[in-house]
Amino acid sequence: MKYRSNAKYKSTQGFNDLLFNLLIGFVSLFVLVLFLIDPPTKKEIIRPKAEYLITMTWPDGDKNDIDLWVKNSKNHVSFSRIVSETMHLDRDDQGTFNDSIMVDGELKVNPANIEVVSIRQFVKSKYTVNVHWYKTSEDSLLNVPVTVEIIKINPYELKAKRTIILNSEGQEKTAFTFDMNENGWISNLTTNQEYWVVNKLIERRNSRREDD
């Protein structure tokens, strides 16, 4: 006996609709997951933590080597010790000596003269900020104006600014002394002179001799 075929049971339209709906569902879920995933922060700039910046600048293009020294009750930072427990000298600028670089066979010179010490943690202590004329260069200034700033970060606030004139190689001057408490508040800001850099240089020189 032959059975008459029924087209209703041979149709795949319902099955196709089911597959299409499932596909739409998977695509929707995939798009939703993409929105939930945080995009990579390729352009994010990683900034080192700093609570205060102490900057020292002197005239652009001057070849003299001027150094910034900062100390607290625990330690100090300078070109001879760029890192301490809570402070860091970001760069030892030696006038124009280390301000040049070769680019495509051409010598490029950065005329800016700047040294920066970052204070990375609040420490209850007295701080002393000194500048020292380390070395004189030919064709450079004889009387060097050196500007020192104390800057608080987050929120930004210029706490102090002063320009000092250095007159000769080896000269040392105190820009500021101040007290800081455990919350980062500065008090007793003075310009009283405290000479200690030269002694540190003598200690460093003697230590080198002993190592030799």
Sequence and secondary structure as in RCSB ss.txt:
>XXXX:A:sequence
MKYRSNAKYKSTQGFNDLLFNLLIGFVSLFVLVLFLIDPPTKKEIIRPKAEYLITMTWPDGDKNDIDLWVKNSKN
HVSFSRIVSETMHLDRDDQGTFNDSIMVDGELKVNPANIEVVSIRQFVKSKYTVNVHWYKTSEDSLLNVPVTVEI
IKINPYELKAKRTIILNSEGQEKTAFTFDMNENGWISNLTTNQEYWVVNKLIERRNSRREDD
>XXXX:A:secstr
      HHHH  HHHHHHHHHHHHHHHHHHHHHHHHS    TT       SEEEEEEE TT   EEEEEEE SS 
EEBTTB B SSEEE     TTTTSEEEETTEEEE   EEEEEEE S   EEEEEEEEEEE  TTS SSEEEEEEE
EETTTTEEEEEEEEEE STT EEEEEEEEE TT  EEEEE      HHHHHHHHHHHHHHH 
